[in-house]
Amino acid sequence: MRRKNTNSITENEGGGKSKARWNDDLVSINCEICVKEVAKGNRPGIHFDKIGWVNVVKVFNEITGRDYDKKQLKNKWDSIKTDWKLWSSLLHKETGIGWDPAKKMVVSPLEWWQSKIEMNVEYQKFRDVGISPDMMDMYDKMFKGSTTVGNCVMIPSSTEHDKQTVDRENEEASHGNQDKGKKRTNDESEINKEVIEVLKGKKGKLGGAAKLSK
C-alpha cells in the first residue's frame, strides 16, 4: 500500500514570497504557540487579533529560524482548522476505534472506511495518515469555541453538541476586547519570553494513544 508522505508539506503562497514548508515538528511548534495565544485571550473571534498575530509570527520565527509572515501562518491555521473539522466529523460518536502511533493511522475494518468514504469522499485523505490524539488535543484548544458556519460563529455551550449562534460582527466588535487588550500589553514581552523558553526545550516528538473515541 502506498503511504502518504507527511514529513514535509509545501503550501503555495504566491505573490513572490518563498513557499512555506511544513513538517511535523514545525506544525507542532506552531500549534503550541497558537494554543498559548488563545489562552491569553488573543483570539476574540475566528482568528487572532492584531496582537495575537504579531506574537505568533515573532515567536514562531525566533524558535524555528524561519521567516514566515502572517499570511503564511494564517493559511496554515485555516488549513489545520479544515482538517480538524473533517477529522472530528469522521470520528463523531465513534467508540472503540484504534490508533497506530507508529503508522499514524486509524485501526479499523475495511468496511468501516468504505462506509465512511461513501458518506463523505473527503474522508479518504485520512485513510492512510490521520491526526494523532495528541495533535487533536491541541487543535481542540485552538479552535473550540469559534467554529465558523456561514456568516455566523458557532459557540459550543457547556454540552458538547449544543451550540449557540451569534453574529460575527458582534463577536469581533466586543468592547470588552479593547479594554482587555490595553491591560495585557505591558505583560506581552515577558509572557512571550516564557513561551520561547518552554518551546525551545521541547523536542517536538509527537505521541499517540491506543484508543480514539469521540
N, C-alpha and C positions, 0 to 999 in steps of 0.2 A: 504494500500500500504506500502510495506517495504521501509524504508528510509535508505539511505547510511549514515553511521556514519563517520563524518569528524572531530570529536572533537580531535581525536588522530590518527596519521598515522605513522606507523613504516616502515622505509626503510632499507632493508638488505644491510649492508656494507661489510660484510665478513672480512677476514683477521684478525680475533680475536678482532677487535675493537667493542666496545659495539654499538648496533644499535641506530641510531638516531630516536628519537620520535618527531613528529611534531604535534602541534595543531594550531588553527587559530592565536593565539597571537604570537607564535614563528615564523610562516610564515610571519606575518605582520611585525614584528621587522626585520627579515632577509631581507625582500624586501625593507624596508625603508633604511637600511644600504646600500644595493646594489644600490639603486637609488642615494644615496649620493656619492658613489664611481664613478658611471657613470658620474655624474655631474662634478666631479673633473677631469675627463679625464682619469680614470684608467682602462677603458675598450677599448683598442685600436682596438680590433677585435671582435671575437665572445665570448671571455671570458676576465676576468680581467687580467691585467699584474701582475707581482710579487708583486709590492707594493699594488695593489688593493686587492689581496687575503690576504695578511698579515693584512691589515686593516679590511677587512670583518671578518676574523676569530677572531681577537683580540677584536673588538668592540662587536661582537655578544656574545662571551663568557663572556665578562665583564658585559654586560647588563642582560643576561639570567642566568648566573651561570652555563651554560653548559660547556662541554669540547669537543666540536665538532672540527674536524680538517678540513683541506682544502678539502679533498676528500669527506667528508660528505656534506659540504656546496656546493661543485661543483655538486654533484649528485642532490642536491635539486634544484640548479639553472637549470640544464638540464631538470629535471622533470617539473618544473614550465614552462620552455620555451616550452616544448612539449604541455602542456595544453593550454598555451597562443595561440599558433599557431592553435590548433584544435578549440578552442572556437572562435577565430577570423574568422576562416573559416566557422564555424556553423552560425554565425550571419552576414556574409558578405552581405552587401546591404539590410539587413532586416530592416524594419521600423515598428513601432507600436507594437513591442514585449514588453510585460510587464515583470516586475521583482518583485518578492515577497521577500522582505528583511528578513522577519521572517523565511520563509521556504528555503531561499537561492536557489530559483529555477525560471526558466523562466515560465511565464504565457502565454500559447499558446494552441491552439486547439490540440486535439489528432492527427488529420490528419496532422498537421504541423510536429509534431515529427515523425510520421510514414514515411512521405516523406523524412525528413532529414536522418533518420536512414537507409532508403533504399539507399540513396546516399552514406553514409559512416557509417558503423556499429559502428565505434569508437565514434560517437556522442552519443551513448547510455549511456556512462559514465556520461553525463551531464543531463540525463533525470530527475533525482530526486534532484541532487545537482549541481548547476552551479557556475560560478565565478561572484562575485558582480561587479558592475560598479566601485566601489572604488578600488578594487583589480586590475581590468583590467587597470585602470589608472596608477597604479604603475608598472604593467607588461609592459605596453607600454613604460614607461620611462626606464625600464631595458633593453628591447630587441629591440625596434625600432631603425633602423639604422644599424642593424647587424643580418640579418636573413640568416642562412646557407641553401644553395641549392646546393647539390652535393659537388663539390670541390671548390665552389665559395662562395663569400659573397654577398648577395643582399642588396644594399643600396637604401632605398626609396628616391626619389627625392622630389622636392617641392610639387608635387601632390601625393596623397595617393597611387595610383596604378602603377605609372611609376617607374620602377626600373632600376638601372644601375649595371651591373655585373662587379666586379673587382676581380682580382686574390687574393686569401687569403694570399699568401706569400708576395705580395706587401703590403697588408694591415697591416700585423703583423710585417713587417720589416721596417716600416716607420722610417726614420732617425729623423723626427720631434718629435717622441715619446721619443727618447733618450734625446734630448735637454730639452723637457718639463719635463721629469722625474727628471732631475738634478735641475731644477728651483723650483719644488714644494716640494722637500724633506724637506727643512727647515720648511715648514709650516704644514707638516703632523700631528705632535704631537698635535698642538693647534687645528687644524680642527677636529681631532678625539675626543678631549675632548668636543668640542661643540656638536658633533653628539651624544655622550653618554648622555650628559645632556638633550638634546632635547628628545631623545627616552625614557629615564628614566621617563620623565614627562608624557609620553603617557600611556593610559590605554589599548591600543591595541583593542579597540572596533571598529568593522567594521560597516560601514553604508551601505545603499542601495540606490536605486533610483527607481522611479516609472516607468521609461521607459528605454528600451535598444534600441539603434539604432546604425547602422554602416554606 
